[in-house]
Amino acid sequence: MDISKKMTSKVIGLILFSTLLMGLSTLSFAEECPQTRKTPTAPKEFLNMQNPLPNNDKNLKSAENLFQEKAKPIACKFCHGVKGNGEGDPDFESTPSARNFTCATTMDKLPDGQLFWIIRNGSKNTSMFAFSDLSDQQIWQLVHYIRAFGK
Ligand code: HEC
């Protein structure tokens, strides 16, 4: 075998190996549904709350802007994924995986007030932190928006 053939087979080997690795890493990020939740339950008074805002284009647009770009310190998409399926940006570590909003089995059991409370206060012991800069109105807009991923 001459040098160039050796090199070629090495390169092919490397390519095959990295494809395998990529396959494995997508497996571990695969959408989980139903999803195990590490998130605590909101206080009773929140669980009974209903979204006071109409589910209209204006509210969904504002929420999209927050979810995909503007929420501080980082936008929701980095952990929850552009499509809300819990497959975030691989450069952002989220422990455990962020909530998969497209999973109706999990989401249908969660009242609006539960989602509101977690966005406001964060989910202790997970990487979901409190978004304390968001107004009540912005959080309720986000609640409509994340529910829309499952529809
Ligand atoms: C740094 C990563 C990260 C970012 C950024 C993030 N989340 Fe989360 N989110 C998580 C994790 C992790 C969980 C908890 C998963 C679990 O309970 O197993 C979670 C859970 C949630 C829940 C679940 C509530 C429940 O009761 O199950 C909601 C709602 C939510 N996030 C909304 C948002 C919104 C809206 C934003 C942006 C304003 C956002 N998240 C940004 C990581 C993140």
Backbone and ligand atoms as CSV (ligand in chain L), in Angstrom:
chain,resi,resn,atom,element,x,y,z
A,1,MET,N,N,0.846,-1.203,0.000
A,1,MET,CA,C,0.000,0.000,0.000
A,1,MET,C,C,0.878,1.248,0.000
A,2,ASP,N,N,0.679,2.159,-0.943
A,2,ASP,CA,C,1.516,3.365,-0.899
A,2,ASP,C,C,0.890,4.402,0.043
A,3,ILE,N,N,1.693,5.432,0.286
A,3,ILE,CA,C,1.314,6.443,1.289
A,3,ILE,C,C,-0.077,7.032,1.037
A,4,SER,N,N,-0.341,7.372,-0.249
A,4,SER,CA,C,-1.599,8.090,-0.497
A,4,SER,C,C,-2.812,7.189,-0.238
A,5,LYS,N,N,-2.647,5.885,-0.540
A,5,LYS,CA,C,-3.752,4.950,-0.260
A,5,LYS,C,C,-3.995,4.848,1.242
A,6,LYS,N,N,-2.868,4.816,1.984
A,6,LYS,CA,C,-2.972,4.741,3.448
A,6,LYS,C,C,-3.732,5.938,3.982
A,7,MET,N,N,-3.344,7.117,3.425
A,7,MET,CA,C,-3.990,8.347,3.873
A,7,MET,C,C,-5.490,8.291,3.576
A,8,THR,N,N,-5.819,7.850,2.348
A,8,THR,CA,C,-7.222,7.815,1.963
A,8,THR,C,C,-8.024,6.925,2.909
A,9,SER,N,N,-7.444,5.738,3.228
A,9,SER,CA,C,-8.240,4.861,4.084
A,9,SER,C,C,-8.357,5.438,5.483
A,10,LYS,N,N,-7.316,6.181,5.911
A,10,LYS,CA,C,-7.402,6.847,7.224
A,10,LYS,C,C,-8.523,7.872,7.215
A,11,VAL,N,N,-8.551,8.688,6.137
A,11,VAL,CA,C,-9.562,9.735,6.043
A,11,VAL,C,C,-10.960,9.125,6.026
A,12,ILE,N,N,-11.112,8.054,5.219
A,12,ILE,CA,C,-12.429,7.412,5.157
A,12,ILE,C,C,-12.823,6.876,6.535
A,13,GLY,N,N,-11.838,6.274,7.213
A,13,GLY,CA,C,-12.084,5.766,8.563
A,13,GLY,C,C,-12.564,6.864,9.485
A,14,LEU,N,N,-11.889,8.000,9.417
A,14,LEU,CA,C,-12.254,9.139,10.261
A,14,LEU,C,C,-13.668,9.619,9.974
A,15,ILE,N,N,-13.977,9.698,8.664
A,15,ILE,CA,C,-15.313,10.166,8.285
A,15,ILE,C,C,-16.379,9.219,8.829
A,16,LEU,N,N,-16.138,7.914,8.655
A,16,LEU,CA,C,-17.110,6.927,9.150
A,16,LEU,C,C,-17.279,7.053,10.660
A,17,PHE,N,N,-16.147,7.208,11.341
A,17,PHE,CA,C,-16.172,7.295,12.790
A,17,PHE,C,C,-16.951,8.530,13.254
A,18,SER,N,N,-16.706,9.681,12.583
A,18,SER,CA,C,-17.414,10.874,13.050
A,18,SER,C,C,-18.901,10.813,12.707
A,19,THR,N,N,-19.240,10.143,11.587
A,19,THR,CA,C,-20.670,9.979,11.284
A,19,THR,C,C,-21.343,9.173,12.389
A,20,LEU,N,N,-20.620,8.131,12.833
A,20,LEU,CA,C,-21.152,7.295,13.906
A,20,LEU,C,C,-21.373,8.136,15.175
A,21,LEU,N,N,-20.359,8.947,15.505
A,21,LEU,CA,C,-20.466,9.797,16.696
A,21,LEU,C,C,-21.645,10.749,16.585
A,22,MET,N,N,-21.790,11.354,15.396
A,22,MET,CA,C,-22.888,12.297,15.194
A,22,MET,C,C,-24.232,11.598,15.362
A,23,GLY,N,N,-24.303,10.380,14.824
A,23,GLY,CA,C,-25.524,9.591,14.962
A,23,GLY,C,C,-25.842,9.354,16.427
A,24,LEU,N,N,-24.809,8.984,17.178
A,24,LEU,CA,C,-25.018,8.711,18.600
A,24,LEU,C,C,-25.480,9.945,19.346
A,25,SER,N,N,-24.863,11.115,19.013
A,25,SER,CA,C,-25.229,12.305,19.769
A,25,SER,C,C,-26.648,12.759,19.423
A,26,THR,N,N,-27.078,12.551,18.165
A,26,THR,CA,C,-28.482,12.909,17.877
A,26,THR,C,C,-29.423,11.968,18.619
A,27,LEU,N,N,-28.992,10.708,18.759
A,27,LEU,CA,C,-29.824,9.757,19.506
A,27,LEU,C,C,-30.086,10.252,20.908
A,28,SER,N,N,-29.016,10.738,21.576
A,28,SER,CA,C,-29.196,11.142,22.963
A,28,SER,C,C,-29.991,12.445,23.055
A,29,PHE,N,N,-30.073,13.204,21.960
A,29,PHE,CA,C,-30.875,14.427,21.976
A,29,PHE,C,C,-32.285,14.189,21.427
A,30,ALA,N,N,-32.558,12.918,21.095
A,30,ALA,CA,C,-33.834,12.627,20.447
A,30,ALA,C,C,-35.002,13.134,21.281
A,31,GLU,N,N,-36.018,13.596,20.613
A,31,GLU,CA,C,-37.206,14.111,21.290
A,31,GLU,C,C,-37.758,13.062,22.238
A,32,GLU,N,N,-37.961,13.478,23.447
A,32,GLU,CA,C,-38.463,12.561,24.451
A,32,GLU,C,C,-39.949,12.839,24.636
A,33,CYS,N,N,-40.784,11.835,24.538
A,33,CYS,CA,C,-42.224,12.039,24.724
A,33,CYS,C,C,-42.900,10.715,25.064
A,34,PRO,N,N,-43.611,10.593,26.188
A,34,PRO,CA,C,-43.719,11.593,27.245
A,34,PRO,C,C,-42.359,11.847,27.900
A,35,GLN,N,N,-42.231,13.017,28.489
A,35,GLN,CA,C,-40.941,13.438,29.000
A,35,GLN,C,C,-40.931,13.394,30.535
A,36,THR,N,N,-39.847,12.881,31.093
A,36,THR,CA,C,-39.693,12.921,32.554
A,36,THR,C,C,-39.464,14.367,32.961
A,37,ARG,N,N,-40.140,14.837,34.013
A,37,ARG,CA,C,-39.971,16.228,34.442
A,37,ARG,C,C,-39.231,16.290,35.759
A,38,LYS,N,N,-38.228,17.203,35.813
A,38,LYS,CA,C,-37.510,17.442,37.059
A,38,LYS,C,C,-38.080,18.689,37.738
A,39,THR,N,N,-39.022,19.312,37.078
A,39,THR,CA,C,-39.532,20.613,37.507
A,39,THR,C,C,-40.564,20.484,38.625
A,40,PRO,N,N,-40.438,21.327,39.669
A,40,PRO,CA,C,-41.404,21.270,40.778
A,40,PRO,C,C,-42.771,21.836,40.389
A,41,THR,N,N,-43.773,21.509,41.199
A,41,THR,CA,C,-45.130,21.989,40.956
A,41,THR,C,C,-45.307,23.374,41.575
A,42,ALA,N,N,-45.951,24.250,40.824
A,42,ALA,CA,C,-46.195,25.624,41.281
A,42,ALA,C,C,-47.162,25.610,42.474
A,43,PRO,N,N,-47.149,26.678,43.300
A,43,PRO,CA,C,-48.116,26.782,44.388
A,43,PRO,C,C,-49.552,26.760,43.848
A,44,LYS,N,N,-50.471,26.269,44.690
A,44,LYS,CA,C,-51.871,26.082,44.298
A,44,LYS,C,C,-52.496,27.281,43.604
A,45,GLU,N,N,-52.269,28.470,44.178
A,45,GLU,CA,C,-52.940,29.651,43.627
A,45,GLU,C,C,-52.543,29.907,42.160
A,46,PHE,N,N,-51.354,29.417,41.789
A,46,PHE,CA,C,-50.926,29.584,40.393
A,46,PHE,C,C,-51.570,28.532,39.486
A,47,LEU,N,N,-51.725,27.325,40.044
A,47,LEU,CA,C,-52.249,26.227,39.225
A,47,LEU,C,C,-53.653,26.530,38.706
A,48,ASN,N,N,-54.392,27.369,39.445
A,48,ASN,CA,C,-55.759,27.695,39.015
A,48,ASN,C,C,-55.823,28.868,38.043
A,49,MET,N,N,-54.676,29.514,37.799
A,49,MET,CA,C,-54.695,30.696,36.931
A,49,MET,C,C,-54.885,30.304,35.476
A,50,GLN,N,N,-55.614,31.161,34.768
A,50,GLN,CA,C,-55.728,30.936,33.336
A,50,GLN,C,C,-55.133,32.107,32.578
A,51,ASN,N,N,-54.665,31.839,31.394
A,51,ASN,CA,C,-54.041,32.884,30.590
A,51,ASN,C,C,-55.052,34.001,30.318
A,52,PRO,N,N,-54.781,35.236,30.807
A,52,PRO,CA,C,-55.734,36.323,30.631
A,52,PRO,C,C,-55.695,36.943,29.228
A,53,LEU,N,N,-54.690,36.602,28.432
A,53,LEU,CA,C,-54.539,37.253,27.123
A,53,LEU,C,C,-55.209,36.441,26.021
A,54,PRO,N,N,-55.750,37.123,25.011
A,54,PRO,CA,C,-56.294,36.390,23.867
A,54,PRO,C,C,-55.168,35.720,23.066
A,55,ASN,N,N,-55.452,34.541,22.529
A,55,ASN,CA,C,-54.476,33.808,21.729
A,55,ASN,C,C,-54.536,34.336,20.285
A,56,ASN,N,N,-53.967,35.507,20.056
A,56,ASN,CA,C,-54.039,36.102,18.711
A,56,ASN,C,C,-52.646,36.319,18.113
A,57,ASP,N,N,-52.602,36.716,16.856
A,57,ASP,CA,C,-51.333,36.873,16.143
A,57,ASP,C,C,-50.404,37.864,16.815
A,58,LYS,N,N,-50.986,38.932,17.348
A,58,LYS,CA,C,-50.159,39.968,17.951
A,58,LYS,C,C,-49.397,39.396,19.145
A,59,ASN,N,N,-50.094,38.678,20.021
A,59,ASN,CA,C,-49.446,38.086,21.195
A,59,ASN,C,C,-48.457,36.987,20.803
A,60,LEU,N,N,-48.817,36.191,19.802
A,60,LEU,CA,C,-47.915,35.120,19.373
A,60,LEU,C,C,-46.638,35.691,18.747
A,61,LYS,N,N,-46.788,36.784,17.990
A,61,LYS,CA,C,-45.621,37.432,17.354
A,61,LYS,C,C,-44.644,37.971,18.399
A,62,SER,N,N,-45.192,38.669,19.417
A,62,SER,CA,C,-44.308,39.210,20.471
A,62,SER,C,C,-43.574,38.089,21.171
A,63,ALA,N,N,-44.294,36.995,21.434
A,63,ALA,CA,C,-43.674,35.872,22.134
A,63,ALA,C,C,-42.612,35.202,21.261
A,64,GLU,N,N,-42.882,35.105,19.975
A,64,GLU,CA,C,-41.915,34.493,19.065
A,64,GLU,C,C,-40.601,35.267,19.109
A,65,ASN,N,N,-40.730,36.572,19.110
A,65,ASN,CA,C,-39.575,37.450,19.163
A,65,ASN,C,C,-38.743,37.193,20.434
A,66,LEU,N,N,-39.445,37.020,21.566
A,66,LEU,CA,C,-38.751,36.740,22.832
A,66,LEU,C,C,-38.119,35.348,22.807
A,67,PHE,N,N,-38.903,34.372,22.415
A,67,PHE,CA,C,-38.461,32.979,22.453
A,67,PHE,C,C,-37.256,32.746,21.551
A,68,GLN,N,N,-37.330,33.314,20.338
A,68,GLN,CA,C,-36.294,33.020,19.348
A,68,GLN,C,C,-35.099,33.972,19.444
A,69,GLU,N,N,-35.302,35.200,19.952
A,69,GLU,CA,C,-34.207,36.172,19.904
A,69,GLU,C,C,-33.967,36.968,21.179
A,70,LYS,N,N,-35.032,37.586,21.704
A,70,LYS,CA,C,-34.825,38.714,22.594
A,70,LYS,C,C,-34.753,38.419,24.089
A,71,ALA,N,N,-35.268,37.276,24.550
A,71,ALA,CA,C,-35.304,37.033,25.998
A,71,ALA,C,C,-33.892,37.119,26.575
A,72,LYS,N,N,-33.762,37.782,27.723
A,72,LYS,CA,C,-32.460,38.001,28.352
A,72,LYS,C,C,-32.337,37.108,29.584
A,73,PRO,N,N,-31.174,36.575,29.925
A,73,PRO,CA,C,-29.874,36.702,29.264
A,73,PRO,C,C,-29.713,35.850,27.997
A,74,ILE,N,N,-30.454,34.769,27.840
A,74,ILE,CA,C,-30.387,34.068,26.554
A,74,ILE,C,C,-31.777,33.630,26.130
A,75,ALA,N,N,-31.967,33.578,24.817
A,75,ALA,CA,C,-33.284,33.239,24.282
A,75,ALA,C,C,-33.613,31.763,24.554
A,76,CYS,N,N,-34.903,31.516,24.689
A,76,CYS,CA,C,-35.409,30.176,25.003
A,76,CYS,C,C,-34.951,29.121,23.998
A,77,LYS,N,N,-34.844,29.516,22.727
A,77,LYS,CA,C,-34.512,28.542,21.678
A,77,LYS,C,C,-33.181,27.824,21.932
A,78,PHE,N,N,-32.260,28.471,22.633
A,78,PHE,CA,C,-30.954,27.836,22.829
A,78,PHE,C,C,-31.080,26.519,23.593
A,79,CYS,N,N,-32.061,26.413,24.468
A,79,CYS,CA,C,-32.264,25.154,25.192
A,79,CYS,C,C,-33.479,24.385,24.671
A,80,HIS,N,N,-34.570,25.105,24.394
A,80,HIS,CA,C,-35.810,24.416,24.011
A,80,HIS,C,C,-35.872,24.123,22.515
A,81,GLY,N,N,-34.960,24.703,21.730
A,81,GLY,CA,C,-34.942,24.454,20.297
A,81,GLY,C,C,-35.835,25.412,19.533
A,82,VAL,N,N,-35.426,25.725,18.306
A,82,VAL,CA,C,-36.181,26.638,17.445
A,82,VAL,C,C,-37.613,26.140,17.270
A,83,LYS,N,N,-37.781,24.810,17.232
A,83,LYS,CA,C,-39.117,24.240,17.042
A,83,LYS,C,C,-39.771,23.859,18.356
A,84,GLY,N,N,-39.137,24.208,19.457
A,84,GLY,CA,C,-39.743,23.947,20.767
A,84,GLY,C,C,-39.764,22.483,21.167
A,85,ASN,N,N,-38.965,21.647,20.477
A,85,ASN,CA,C,-39.037,20.205,20.738
A,85,ASN,C,C,-38.017,19.721,21.773
A,86,GLY,N,N,-37.370,20.671,22.456
A,86,GLY,CA,C,-36.423,20.279,23.499
A,86,GLY,C,C,-35.034,19.957,22.969
A,87,GLU,N,N,-34.854,20.077,21.657
A,87,GLU,CA,C,-33.526,19.861,21.081
A,87,GLU,C,C,-32.865,21.206,20.859
A,88,GLY,N,N,-32.152,21.653,21.874
A,88,GLY,CA,C,-31.551,22.976,21.823
A,88,GLY,C,C,-30.261,23.009,21.022
A,89,ASP,N,N,-29.628,24.158,21.034
A,89,ASP,CA,C,-28.335,24.351,20.403
A,89,ASP,C,C,-27.322,23.432,21.092
A,90,PRO,N,N,-26.603,22.577,20.310
A,90,PRO,CA,C,-25.667,21.637,20.942
A,90,PRO,C,C,-24.562,22.329,21.744
A,91,ASP,N,N,-24.317,23.617,21.485
A,91,ASP,CA,C,-23.291,24.334,22.240
A,91,ASP,C,C,-23.771,24.753,23.629
A,92,PHE,N,N,-25.070,24.619,23.866
A,92,PHE,CA,C,-25.603,25.007,25.165
A,92,PHE,C,C,-25.944,23.786,25.969
A,93,GLU,N,N,-25.337,23.680,27.099
A,93,GLU,CA,C,-25.622,22.523,27.917
A,93,GLU,C,C,-26.894,22.781,28.704
A,94,SER,N,N,-27.812,21.840,28.662
A,94,SER,CA,C,-29.021,21.970,29.457
A,94,SER,C,C,-29.196,20.680,30.250
A,95,THR,N,N,-29.251,20.808,31.546
A,95,THR,CA,C,-29.458,19.620,32.386
A,95,THR,C,C,-30.716,19.767,33.222
A,96,PRO,N,N,-31.651,18.863,33.117
A,96,PRO,CA,C,-31.721,17.817,32.090
A,96,PRO,C,C,-32.073,18.462,30.748
A,97,SER,N,N,-32.450,17.685,29.724
A,97,SER,CA,C,-32.903,18.290,28.466
A,97,SER,C,C,-34.071,19.207,28.771
A,98,ALA,N,N,-34.158,20.296,28.018
A,98,ALA,CA,C,-35.246,21.253,28.239
A,98,ALA,C,C,-36.588,20.626,27.840
A,99,ARG,N,N,-37.662,21.225,28.349
A,99,ARG,CA,C,-38.998,20.692,28.057
A,99,ARG,C,C,-39.254,20.645,26.556
A,100,ASN,N,N,-39.831,19.526,26.116
A,100,ASN,CA,C,-40.268,19.352,24.734
A,100,ASN,C,C,-41.721,19.827,24.637
A,101,PHE,N,N,-41.908,21.050,24.129
A,101,PHE,CA,C,-43.258,21.635,24.102
A,101,PHE,C,C,-44.154,20.990,23.048
A,102,THR,N,N,-43.562,20.199,22.144
A,102,THR,CA,C,-44.388,19.561,21.113
A,102,THR,C,C,-45.046,18.281,21.643
A,103,CYS,N,N,-44.661,17.865,22.845
A,103,CYS,CA,C,-45.162,16.600,23.398
A,103,CYS,C,C,-46.478,16.828,24.144
A,104,ALA,N,N,-47.572,16.551,23.464
A,104,ALA,CA,C,-48.894,16.814,24.053
A,104,ALA,C,C,-49.123,16.006,25.322
A,105,THR,N,N,-48.628,14.760,25.346
A,105,THR,CA,C,-48.839,13.917,26.528
A,105,THR,C,C,-48.318,14.596,27.794
A,106,THR,N,N,-47.176,15.260,27.672
A,106,THR,CA,C,-46.617,15.957,28.826
A,106,THR,C,C,-47.271,17.327,29.010
A,107,MET,N,N,-47.407,18.083,27.944
A,107,MET,CA,C,-47.869,19.473,28.046
A,107,MET,C,C,-49.342,19.592,28.455
A,108,ASP,N,N,-50.177,18.663,27.987
A,108,ASP,CA,C,-51.609,18.770,28.290
A,108,ASP,C,C,-51.904,18.682,29.782
A,109,LYS,N,N,-50.994,18.071,30.515
A,109,LYS,CA,C,-51.209,17.932,31.964
A,109,LYS,C,C,-50.787,19.178,32.735
A,110,LEU,N,N,-50.111,20.109,32.070
A,110,LEU,CA,C,-49.567,21.269,32.782
A,110,LEU,C,C,-50.454,22.492,32.609
A,111,PRO,N,N,-51.021,23.004,33.709
A,111,PRO,CA,C,-51.880,24.180,33.615
A,111,PRO,C,C,-51.088,25.435,33.218
A,112,ASP,N,N,-51.784,26.407,32.641
A,112,ASP,CA,C,-51.158,27.668,32.240
A,112,ASP,C,C,-50.335,28.286,33.376
A,113,GLY,N,N,-50.929,28.291,34.584
A,113,GLY,CA,C,-50.277,28.931,35.734
A,113,GLY,C,C,-48.976,28.249,36.120
A,114,GLN,N,N,-48.885,26.933,35.874
A,114,GLN,CA,C,-47.636,26.199,36.126
A,114,GLN,C,C,-46.541,26.725,35.197
A,115,LEU,N,N,-46.862,26.886,33.917
A,115,LEU,CA,C,-45.882,27.357,32.936
A,115,LEU,C,C,-45.452,28.786,33.277
A,116,PHE,N,N,-46.446,29.610,33.630
A,116,PHE,CA,C,-46.175,30.999,34.012
A,116,PHE,C,C,-45.190,31.038,35.177
A,117,TRP,N,N,-45.492,30.258,36.207
A,117,TRP,CA,C,-44.707,30.291,37.448
A,117,TRP,C,C,-43.255,29.886,37.196
A,118,ILE,N,N,-43.045,28.855,36.354
A,118,ILE,CA,C,-41.675,28.394,36.080
A,118,ILE,C,C,-40.906,29.431,35.259
A,119,ILE,N,N,-41.557,30.064,34.301
A,119,ILE,CA,C,-40.849,31.077,33.502
A,119,ILE,C,C,-40.445,32.242,34.409
A,120,ARG,N,N,-41.330,32.604,35.309
A,120,ARG,CA,C,-41.027,33.702,36.238
A,120,ARG,C,C,-39.950,33.332,37.256
A,121,ASN,N,N,-40.029,32.112,37.841
A,121,ASN,CA,C,-39.181,31.740,38.976
A,121,ASN,C,C,-38.081,30.748,38.673
A,122,GLY,N,N,-38.107,30.145,37.486
A,122,GLY,CA,C,-37.122,29.123,37.155
A,122,GLY,C,C,-37.497,27.792,37.781
A,123,SER,N,N,-36.765,26.745,37.403
A,123,SER,CA,C,-37.022,25.408,37.914
A,123,SER,C,C,-35.773,24.966,38.658
A,124,LYS,N,N,-35.863,25.009,39.976
A,124,LYS,CA,C,-34.703,24.693,40.838
A,124,LYS,C,C,-34.090,23.363,40.442
A,125,ASN,N,N,-32.771,23.278,40.532
A,125,ASN,CA,C,-32.021,22.051,40.218
A,125,ASN,C,C,-32.023,21.687,38.743
A,126,THR,N,N,-32.512,22.568,37.876
A,126,THR,CA,C,-32.348,22.351,36.442
A,126,THR,C,C,-31.726,23.634,35.885
A,127,SER,N,N,-31.362,23.617,34.602
A,127,SER,CA,C,-30.755,24.828,34.045
A,127,SER,C,C,-31.795,25.874,33.637
A,128,MET,N,N,-33.068,25.605,33.889
A,128,MET,CA,C,-34.122,26.591,33.617
A,128,MET,C,C,-34.094,27.644,34.712
A,129,PHE,N,N,-33.547,28.832,34.359
A,129,PHE,CA,C,-33.424,29.882,35.375
A,129,PHE,C,C,-34.632,30.796,35.319
A,130,ALA,N,N,-34.711,31.707,36.302
A,130,ALA,CA,C,-35.832,32.645,36.364
A,130,ALA,C,C,-35.625,33.758,35.338
A,131,PHE,N,N,-36.653,34.055,34.558
A,131,PHE,CA,C,-36.579,35.178,33.619
A,131,PHE,C,C,-37.209,36.392,34.284
A,132,SER,N,N,-36.423,37.027,35.165
A,132,SER,CA,C,-37.013,38.063,36.013
A,132,SER,C,C,-37.230,39.386,35.278
A,133,ASP,N,N,-36.640,39.540,34.081
A,133,ASP,CA,C,-36.859,40.786,33.325
A,133,ASP,C,C,-38.187,40.803,32.580
A,134,LEU,N,N,-38.827,39.649,32.444
A,134,LEU,CA,C,-40.053,39.602,31.639
A,134,LEU,C,C,-41.251,40.111,32.447
A,135,SER,N,N,-42.117,40.873,31.786
A,135,SER,CA,C,-43.346,41.347,32.435
A,135,SER,C,C,-44.363,40.207,32.448
A,136,ASP,N,N,-45.413,40.355,33.288
A,136,ASP,CA,C,-46.485,39.351,33.305
A,136,ASP,C,C,-47.030,39.151,31.901
A,137,GLN,N,N,-47.247,40.271,31.203
A,137,GLN,CA,C,-47.816,40.189,29.863
A,137,GLN,C,C,-46.938,39.370,28.922
A,138,GLN,N,N,-45.629,39.606,28.984
A,138,GLN,CA,C,-44.708,38.854,28.116
A,138,GLN,C,C,-44.725,37.363,28.449
A,139,ILE,N,N,-44.824,37.047,29.737
A,139,ILE,CA,C,-44.847,35.628,30.120
A,139,ILE,C,C,-46.121,34.952,29.612
A,140,TRP,N,N,-47.267,35.644,29.745
A,140,TRP,CA,C,-48.517,35.049,29.244
A,140,TRP,C,C,-48.485,34.896,27.721
A,141,GLN,N,N,-47.834,35.823,27.046
A,141,GLN,CA,C,-47.678,35.679,25.591
A,141,GLN,C,C,-46.858,34.428,25.280
A,142,LEU,N,N,-45.789,34.234,26.067
A,142,LEU,CA,C,-44.956,33.043,25.869
A,142,LEU,C,C,-45.731,31.754,26.135
A,143,VAL,N,N,-46.625,31.788,27.112
A,143,VAL,CA,C,-47.420,30.584,27.406
A,143,VAL,C,C,-48.271,30.200,26.182
A,144,HIS,N,N,-48.906,31.193,25.542
A,144,HIS,CA,C,-49.651,30.893,24.304
A,144,HIS,C,C,-48.720,30.328,23.235
A,145,TYR,N,N,-47.564,30.957,23.110
A,145,TYR,CA,C,-46.623,30.577,22.048
A,145,TYR,C,C,-46.109,29.152,22.233
A,146,ILE,N,N,-45.685,28.783,23.452
A,146,ILE,CA,C,-45.118,27.441,23.622
A,146,ILE,C,C,-46.199,26.369,23.486
A,147,ARG,N,N,-47.439,26.705,23.821
A,147,ARG,CA,C,-48.529,25.729,23.615
A,147,ARG,C,C,-48.779,25.492,22.121
A,148,ALA,N,N,-48.509,26.516,21.315
A,148,ALA,CA,C,-48.767,26.384,19.880
A,148,ALA,C,C,-47.822,25.365,19.218
A,149,PHE,N,N,-46.668,25.093,19.832
A,149,PHE,CA,C,-45.737,24.101,19.254
A,149,PHE,C,C,-46.371,22.716,19.173
A,150,GLY,N,N,-47.288,22.437,20.075
A,150,GLY,CA,C,-47.887,21.100,20.117
A,150,GLY,C,C,-49.091,20.966,19.197
A,151,LYS,N,N,-49.433,22.048,18.491
A,151,LYS,CA,C,-50.670,21.998,17.685
A,151,LYS,C,C,-50.370,21.834,16.194
L,1,HEC,C1,C,-30.410,27.268,29.794
L,1,HEC,C2,C,-31.443,26.450,29.215
L,1,HEC,C3,C,-32.862,26.972,29.186
L,1,HEC,C4,C,-33.325,28.189,28.711
L,1,HEC,C5,C,-32.521,29.324,28.115
L,1,HEC,C6,C,-34.750,28.161,28.884
L,1,HEC,N1,N,-35.154,26.976,29.428
L,1,HEC,FE1,FE,-37.054,26.465,29.937
L,1,HEC,N2,N,-36.398,24.710,30.702
L,1,HEC,C7,C,-35.082,24.284,30.722
L,1,HEC,C8,C,-34.989,23.058,31.494
L,1,HEC,C9,C,-33.722,22.259,31.747
L,1,HEC,C10,C,-36.286,22.763,31.954
L,1,HEC,C11,C,-36.714,21.643,32.883
L,1,HEC,C12,C,-36.835,20.286,32.314
L,1,HEC,C13,C,-37.356,19.313,33.333
L,1,HEC,O1,O,-38.129,19.661,34.214
L,1,HEC,O2,O,-37.010,18.136,33.227
L,1,HEC,C14,C,-37.140,23.825,31.427
L,1,HEC,C15,C,-38.498,23.872,31.646
L,1,HEC,C16,C,-39.335,24.853,31.151
L,1,HEC,C17,C,-40.756,24.842,31.314
L,1,HEC,C18,C,-41.496,23.706,31.944
L,1,HEC,C19,C,-42.440,23.880,33.022
L,1,HEC,C20,C,-42.941,22.572,33.559
L,1,HEC,O3,O,-43.676,22.671,34.518
L,1,HEC,O4,O,-42.616,21.493,33.095
L,1,HEC,C21,C,-41.236,25.968,30.697
L,1,HEC,C22,C,-42.653,26.433,30.584
L,1,HEC,C23,C,-40.091,26.660,30.135
L,1,HEC,N3,N,-38.942,25.953,30.437
L,1,HEC,C24,C,-40.170,27.821,29.391
L,1,HEC,C25,C,-39.060,28.538,28.944
L,1,HEC,C26,C,-39.128,29.822,28.287
L,1,HEC,C27,C,-40.423,30.525,27.877
L,1,HEC,C28,C,-37.850,30.231,28.078
L,1,HEC,C29,C,-37.374,31.563,27.515
L,1,HEC,C30,C,-37.964,32.767,28.071
L,1,HEC,C31,C,-36.968,29.178,28.580
L,1,HEC,N4,N,-37.742,28.174,29.093
L,1,HEC,C32,C,-35.595,29.206,28.520
L,1,HEC,C33,C,-34.004,24.930,30.145
L,1,HEC,C34,C,-34.028,26.222,29.626
